[in-house]
Amino acid sequence: MLDEEKAAPRETGNDSSGNSSSEQLSEAKPRPSFLSKFSDDLDPRIVYLPLLVCCFATGLTDGTLYNAYGTFVSMQTGNTVFVALGTSGQNNKPFGWARSLTSIGSFIVGCVCFSRFHALIGRGRQRRTVFISFLVQTIFVALAAGIIQGGLIDGRYPSRRDPKDVDFAELAPIALLSFQAAGQIVNSRGLGVAEVPTVVITTLLCDLVSDPNIFAPFAQNPKRNKRAVAFTLTLVGAIAGGFISKATGFVQNSLWIVAGLKFSITIFWFFCGKEKKA
């Protein structure tokens, strides 16, 4: 009997432990690679935060560029009026309509390019979409600031040039800044945060004050909160643009700040949490 027991195969925990180990290995999920991270959809709860920063950047840019060159690069309603006034020769600056028309045209081209780009590489809330978009915006703002910093056009404020002297090289930074501004509003649509368009104040104010729940408690109306903060930051940005230009005597300083903000947002998109699947 003892011999039979010895001869019989002993059931040990080796098989069970081996099986459990193999099961654990098979069930273990591979770590996401660096490149796969760019395919994640971003957490919709926090994607509005960088867009609020863009509102400040819009105010800072337009507040600076309008003072220096008599045109906007983000808010195209004003530029449309300037072009219309130019048809009757009522622009404040010679060929002011050309600057505004350049801004409108560049903004339109930017909207087409950014929207087609989004459709080409993925969804509007994918990490790679907004990361590349804001990287391009950063480069364009830095190029505009570099052109002025390098002395290719007059970046002094107030300008010491003869008001009748027209420098068409000024169209270059206007075109670059208007093109990149289009990326902001395209991103706001793609991220599903249409209540923060980042470049339009008129519709934002209309939506804000016509909200039937405008006086609801803070936590119960997040869209109203975003609109109010967006308007405030745009206003503060424009005020800051005026003060910075006046204090430093140059245009490019504000643009370098905007480039820094855009670059910071680009980095934010890389580290932003991904959407949690149900």
C-alpha positions as CSV (number, residue, x, y, z in Angstrom):
1,M,0.0,0.0,0.0
2,L,2.8,2.3,0.9
3,D,4.5,1.5,-2.4
4,E,1.4,2.3,-4.4
5,E,1.2,5.7,-2.6
6,K,4.8,6.4,-3.4
7,A,4.3,5.3,-7.0
8,A,1.2,7.4,-7.5
9,P,1.9,10.9,-8.9
10,R,1.7,13.4,-6.2
11,E,-0.5,16.4,-6.9
12,T,1.3,19.4,-5.7
13,G,0.6,23.1,-6.0
14,N,3.2,23.5,-8.8
15,D,0.6,22.9,-11.6
16,S,-2.0,25.1,-10.1
17,S,0.5,27.8,-9.4
18,G,2.0,27.4,-12.8
19,N,-1.4,27.7,-14.4
20,S,-2.3,30.7,-12.3
21,S,1.0,32.4,-13.3
22,S,0.3,31.7,-17.0
23,E,-3.2,33.0,-16.6
24,Q,-2.0,36.1,-15.0
25,L,0.5,36.7,-17.8
26,S,-2.1,36.1,-20.4
27,E,-4.5,38.4,-18.7
28,A,-2.0,41.2,-18.1
29,K,-2.6,44.1,-20.3
30,P,0.4,45.5,-22.3
31,R,1.5,48.9,-21.3
32,P,0.5,51.6,-23.8
33,S,3.3,52.8,-26.0
34,F,4.4,56.4,-26.3
35,L,2.8,56.6,-29.8
36,S,-0.5,54.9,-28.7
37,K,-0.9,57.7,-26.1
38,F,-1.6,60.1,-28.9
39,S,-4.6,58.1,-30.0
40,D,-6.4,58.7,-26.7
41,D,-9.5,60.8,-26.5
42,L,-9.0,63.5,-23.9
43,D,-11.0,63.8,-20.7
44,P,-14.0,66.0,-21.7
45,R,-14.3,67.4,-18.1
46,I,-11.2,69.5,-18.3
47,V,-10.6,70.2,-22.0
48,Y,-12.2,73.7,-21.6
49,L,-9.4,75.0,-19.3
50,P,-6.8,75.6,-22.1
51,L,-9.5,77.3,-24.2
52,L,-10.1,79.8,-21.4
53,V,-6.3,80.6,-21.6
54,C,-6.8,81.1,-25.3
55,C,-9.4,83.8,-24.6
56,F,-6.7,85.7,-22.6
57,A,-4.2,85.1,-25.5
58,T,-6.8,86.4,-28.0
59,G,-7.3,89.6,-26.0
60,L,-3.6,90.1,-25.6
61,T,-2.9,89.6,-29.3
62,D,-5.7,91.8,-30.6
63,G,-5.1,94.5,-28.0
64,T,-1.5,94.7,-29.1
65,L,-1.9,94.3,-32.9
66,Y,-4.7,96.8,-33.2
67,N,-2.7,99.5,-31.4
68,A,0.3,98.9,-33.6
69,Y,-1.1,98.1,-37.0
70,G,-4.8,99.1,-36.9
71,T,-6.3,95.7,-37.4
72,F,-7.5,92.6,-35.5
73,V,-6.2,89.1,-36.1
74,S,-8.9,87.2,-34.3
75,M,-12.2,89.2,-34.3
76,Q,-13.2,89.4,-37.9
77,T,-16.3,91.4,-37.4
78,G,-14.3,94.5,-36.8
79,N,-12.0,93.7,-39.8
80,T,-15.1,93.3,-42.0
81,V,-16.2,96.8,-41.1
82,F,-12.7,98.2,-41.7
83,V,-12.7,96.7,-45.2
84,A,-16.1,98.2,-45.9
85,L,-15.0,101.6,-44.7
86,G,-11.9,101.3,-46.9
87,T,-14.1,101.2,-50.0
88,S,-15.0,104.8,-49.3
89,G,-11.5,105.8,-48.3
90,Q,-12.3,106.2,-44.6
91,N,-9.7,104.0,-43.0
92,N,-7.6,105.7,-40.2
93,K,-4.4,104.4,-41.7
94,P,-3.4,104.3,-45.4
95,F,-4.2,100.9,-46.9
96,G,-5.8,99.9,-43.5
97,W,-8.3,97.9,-45.5
98,A,-5.5,95.8,-46.9
99,R,-4.4,94.7,-43.4
100,S,-7.9,93.8,-42.5
101,L,-8.5,92.0,-45.7
102,T,-5.3,90.0,-45.2
103,S,-6.5,89.1,-41.7
104,I,-9.9,87.9,-43.0
105,G,-8.4,85.9,-45.8
106,S,-5.8,84.3,-43.6
107,F,-8.4,83.4,-41.0
108,I,-10.6,81.8,-43.6
109,V,-7.7,79.8,-45.0
110,G,-6.8,78.8,-41.4
111,C,-10.3,77.5,-40.7
112,V,-10.2,75.4,-43.9
113,C,-6.8,74.0,-43.1
114,F,-7.3,73.2,-39.5
115,S,-10.8,71.6,-40.0
116,R,-9.5,69.5,-42.9
117,F,-6.5,68.5,-40.8
118,H,-8.7,67.4,-38.0
119,A,-10.8,65.3,-40.4
120,L,-7.6,63.8,-41.8
121,I,-5.8,62.6,-38.7
122,G,-8.6,61.8,-36.4
123,R,-11.3,63.0,-34.1
124,G,-11.4,66.5,-32.6
125,R,-10.8,65.3,-29.1
126,Q,-7.9,63.0,-29.9
127,R,-4.7,63.9,-28.2
128,R,-2.7,64.0,-31.4
129,T,-5.2,66.3,-33.0
130,V,-5.0,69.1,-30.5
131,F,-1.4,68.6,-29.7
132,I,-0.3,69.1,-33.3
133,S,-2.8,71.9,-33.8
134,F,-1.5,73.9,-30.9
135,L,2.1,73.1,-31.8
136,V,1.5,74.7,-35.2
137,Q,-0.2,77.7,-33.5
138,T,2.8,78.1,-31.3
139,I,5.2,78.1,-34.2
140,F,3.2,80.6,-36.2
141,V,3.0,83.0,-33.2
142,A,6.8,82.6,-32.6
143,L,7.5,83.3,-36.3
144,A,5.4,86.5,-36.1
145,A,7.2,87.6,-33.0
146,G,10.6,86.7,-34.5
147,I,9.9,88.8,-37.7
148,I,9.1,91.8,-35.5
149,Q,12.0,91.1,-33.1
150,G,14.4,90.8,-36.0
151,G,13.6,94.3,-37.3
152,L,12.1,93.2,-40.6
153,I,9.2,95.5,-39.7
154,D,8.8,98.3,-37.2
155,G,7.9,96.8,-33.8
156,R,8.1,100.1,-31.8
157,Y,5.1,101.4,-30.1
158,P,4.1,104.0,-30.8
159,S,5.6,103.8,-34.2
160,R,8.0,106.6,-35.2
161,R,7.3,106.1,-38.9
162,D,5.6,108.7,-41.0
163,P,1.8,107.8,-40.8
164,K,1.7,108.1,-44.6
165,D,4.5,105.6,-45.0
166,V,3.0,102.1,-45.8
167,D,5.1,99.0,-45.1
168,F,3.4,96.0,-46.7
169,A,5.8,93.7,-44.8
170,E,3.4,94.2,-41.9
171,L,1.0,91.9,-43.6
172,A,3.3,88.9,-42.8
173,P,2.8,88.8,-39.0
174,I,-0.9,89.7,-39.5
175,A,-1.3,86.7,-41.8
176,L,0.5,84.4,-39.5
177,L,-1.4,85.4,-36.4
178,S,-4.8,85.3,-38.2
179,F,-4.1,81.9,-39.6
180,Q,-3.2,80.4,-36.2
181,A,-6.2,82.1,-34.5
182,A,-8.5,80.0,-36.7
183,G,-7.1,76.9,-35.0
184,Q,-8.5,78.0,-31.7
185,I,-12.1,78.2,-32.8
186,V,-11.8,75.0,-34.8
187,N,-10.4,73.3,-31.7
188,S,-13.2,74.6,-29.5
189,R,-15.7,73.0,-31.9
190,G,-13.8,69.7,-32.1
191,L,-13.4,69.5,-28.3
192,G,-17.2,70.0,-27.9
193,V,-16.8,73.3,-26.0
194,A,-18.7,75.6,-28.4
195,E,-19.6,77.9,-25.5
196,V,-16.0,79.1,-25.4
197,P,-15.2,80.0,-29.1
198,T,-12.1,81.9,-27.9
199,V,-12.2,84.5,-30.8
200,V,-15.8,85.7,-30.9
201,I,-17.3,87.9,-28.2
202,T,-20.6,88.9,-29.8
203,T,-22.2,85.5,-29.8
204,L,-20.6,84.6,-26.4
205,L,-22.3,87.7,-24.8
206,C,-25.6,86.9,-26.4
207,D,-25.5,83.3,-25.2
208,L,-24.4,84.5,-21.7
209,V,-27.1,87.1,-21.0
210,S,-30.0,85.2,-22.8
211,D,-29.4,82.1,-20.7
212,P,-32.7,81.5,-18.8
213,N,-30.7,80.0,-16.0
214,I,-28.2,82.8,-15.8
215,F,-28.8,83.3,-12.0
216,A,-28.7,79.6,-11.2
217,P,-26.2,78.5,-8.5
218,F,-22.6,78.3,-9.6
219,A,-22.4,74.5,-9.7
220,Q,-25.7,74.1,-11.7
221,N,-24.8,76.1,-14.8
222,P,-21.2,75.3,-16.0
223,K,-21.8,76.7,-19.5
224,R,-22.7,80.1,-18.0
225,N,-19.6,80.0,-15.9
226,K,-17.3,79.3,-18.8
227,R,-18.8,82.1,-20.9
228,A,-18.4,84.6,-18.1
229,V,-14.8,83.6,-17.5
230,A,-14.1,83.6,-21.2
231,F,-15.4,87.2,-21.6
232,T,-13.5,88.4,-18.6
233,L,-10.2,86.8,-19.7
234,T,-10.5,88.3,-23.2
235,L,-11.1,91.7,-21.7
236,V,-8.2,91.4,-19.2
237,G,-6.0,90.1,-22.1
238,A,-6.7,93.2,-24.2
239,I,-6.0,95.5,-21.3
240,A,-2.8,93.7,-20.6
241,G,-1.8,94.0,-24.3
242,G,-2.2,97.8,-24.1
243,F,-0.3,98.1,-20.9
244,I,2.6,95.9,-22.0
245,S,3.0,97.8,-25.3
246,K,2.9,101.1,-23.5
247,A,5.3,100.0,-20.8
248,T,7.9,98.3,-23.0
249,G,7.5,100.4,-26.2
250,F,7.5,97.3,-28.4
251,V,4.9,95.0,-30.0
252,Q,6.8,91.7,-29.9
253,N,6.9,91.3,-26.1
254,S,3.2,90.5,-25.9
255,L,3.5,88.0,-28.8
256,W,6.3,86.2,-27.0
257,I,4.0,85.8,-24.0
258,V,1.3,84.5,-26.3
259,A,3.7,82.0,-27.8
260,G,4.7,80.9,-24.3
261,L,1.0,80.4,-23.4
262,K,0.4,78.4,-26.6
263,F,3.4,76.2,-25.9
264,S,2.3,75.6,-22.4
265,I,-1.1,74.5,-23.7
266,T,0.6,72.1,-26.1
267,I,2.5,70.5,-23.3
268,F,-0.8,70.3,-21.3
269,W,-2.4,68.3,-24.0
270,F,0.4,65.7,-23.8
271,F,-0.2,65.2,-20.1
272,C,-3.9,65.7,-20.0
273,G,-5.9,62.7,-18.8
274,K,-7.7,60.5,-21.2
275,E,-11.4,59.9,-21.3
276,K,-12.5,57.0,-19.1
277,K,-14.5,54.4,-21.0
278,A,-17.7,53.2,-19.3
